[in-house]
């Protein structure tokens, strides 16, 4: 027998969506900030309330049953409505003191944001910053963050976005590597050097091919998608890699290689839900991020 919607605990539906999105109880529990046993109890409670099985266990996790799949559109609509409800409520908070959650890539969080957030804290110590370094896309509508720094223009509705500029990229190597191997003078010289590439991300591979160098994965001496680890390898003198100019210029011992090589820049977008944009503390943080990042973009 169907259960009236008003009698369902929203946390159970939220747990259902989290498992559907992550494919596992452990991943869903982490995303919701609850324990795995709690998450499991929530799924079982929802199945009892609805009178059907929502997931089937597989070797790699959980997959939706046909019954569970049929519920996804309605559950997603509910999540969207709850997100909007929370945003509107938060938007009426006129206090300057409080917390603001920022999400940005792990690389930007590590190398660009610390001095910006330090200045922001000195100017507004009454605001607590909650920083989420993450390379996944946090959903602002579901209030996973208040402000996002993206390297692409968000397409979600009800969002205010501002293009702050672009982060120039270049080819770099540590002076210790260049002392051992010499400095390439023309772009084709790079074929005789140790070069770092990305693993599952094929942007560097495509960039070399677009530049006329017919290389494949075997050309790269090391492949790594984690941006912080990748840059640390450049700093260690492993080889030549791609880096953000704003970070490289502050990295001791790192030198620009082949400055005439044209690399695409990374666009920087600041994003916030329109319901929050003009609340006092979010507005202060937005302005602080805008001014701070404006110093490193072109």
C-alpha positions, -999 to +999 in steps of 0.1 A: +000+000+000+013+034-009+024+057+019+011+093+018+039+116+008+036+137+039+043+107+061+077+099+045+108+112+063+128+133+038+161+119+051+150+085+038+145+098+003+177+117+005+195+085+014+178+067-015+191+094-040+226+093-025+229+055-030+215+058-065+241+085-074+271+068-058+262+031-063+273+022-028+263+026+009+298+037+018+299+064-008+264+076+000+272+077+037+303+099+031+283+123+009+256+127+035+279+128+065+263+098+082+276+064+092+272+035+069+250+015+093+227+046+096+225+048+058+217+011+055+189+015+081+174+044+062+173+024+030+156-005+047+131+018+064+122+034+031+118+000+014+094-011+042+074+021+039+071+018+002+066-020+001+093-027-025+130-033-031+149-003-043+183-018-050+200-050-060+234-058-047+261-065-073+299-072-070+307-035-074+279-021-053+242-014-057+220-009-088+185+003-089+157-021-094+130-012-119+109+000-089+137+021-077+144+035-112+107+045-115+110+066-083+141+086-093+124+114-113+099+121-084+127+119-058+149+143-078+120+168-081+116+166-043+153+172-038+152+202-061+122+216-042+139+211-008+170+228-021+151+258-033+132+259+000+165+260+019+180+286-004+151+310+000+152+305+038+190+312+039+186+342+017+166+359+044+194+357+070+205+392+074+233+385+099+269+392+089+283+367+114+281+331+104+295+305+080+299+306+042+309+274+024+332+277-006+340+249-031+368+250-055+391+225-072+418+209-050+445+227-069+429+261-067+421+255-030+457+246-023+477+271-044+454+302-050+429+305-022+451+305+010+463+342+008+428+353-004+410+336+024+436+349+049+429+385+038+392+378+040+395+365+075+414+395+086+388+419+071+358+399+084+368+377+114+331+373+122+326+351+091+336+315+093+348+300+060+341+264+053+363+254+024+356+222+004+385+213-020+369+190-045+372+182-081+336+169-083+307+193-090+290+202-058+253+211-063+247+246-052+210+241-055+211+214-028+232+238-007+263+217-007+281+250-010+272+287-010+298+299-035+316+278-062+347+286-081+345+268-115+367+264-145+336+264-167+304+284-169+277+267-148+244+260-166+221+255-136+191+277-134+187+303-106+224+309-104+244+341-106+277+337-124+306+361-130+335+355-153+365+368-134+390+362-162+413+334-174+442+316-158+471+315-183+488+281-187+524+274-197+550+247-200+573+246-170+603+226-156+624+229-124+659+242-128+672+209-115+657+191-144+670+216-169+705+214-154+705+177-162+687+177-196+691+212-211+663+235-222+643+229-254+648+257-279+619+249-303+587+230-297+598+198-315+627+195-291+602+185-264+601+151-281+635+143-266+625+154-231+608+138-201+572+151-201+544+146-176+509+138-189+474+132-176+460+097-172+423+095-179+421+132-189+433+134-225+436+172-227+474+172-228+475+144-253+451+163-276+471+195-271+503+179-284+485+164-313+469+197-322+503+212-321+514+187-348+532+162-326+518+127-332+523+113-297+504+087-278+503+078-241+536+060-242+553+093-249+547+105-214+571+094-187+544+096-160+506+100-161+487+115-133+453+132-131+456+146-096+466+182-102+484+188-069+505+156-073+512+165-109+526+199-099+547+185-071+563+162-096+573+192-117+587+209-086+607+178-078+624+180-112+608+150-127+603+166-161+583+192-181+547+198-173+518+222-178+511+246-150+491+277-141+512+308-146+500+324-114+512+294-094+544+287-114+556+323-109+555+318-071+572+284-072+610+287-064+632+272-090+605+267-117+612+282-152+590+288-181+597+265-211+589+276-247+569+307-238+558+311-275+538+279-272+501+289-271+482+270-245+445+274-238+437+294-207+414+282-179+383+304-175+374+312-139+338+316-129+323+326-096+289+311-089+262+315-063+225+309-060+206+341-066+187+337-033+220+339-014+241+364-034+231+395-015+229+382+020+256+401+040+282+375+047+279+358+013+282+392-004+314+399+016+329+366+007+319+370-030+336+404-031+367+391-014+370+362-038+364+385-068+391+409-057+416+382-048+412+361-079+413+392-101+450+396-092+459+362-107+437+360-138+442+378-171 
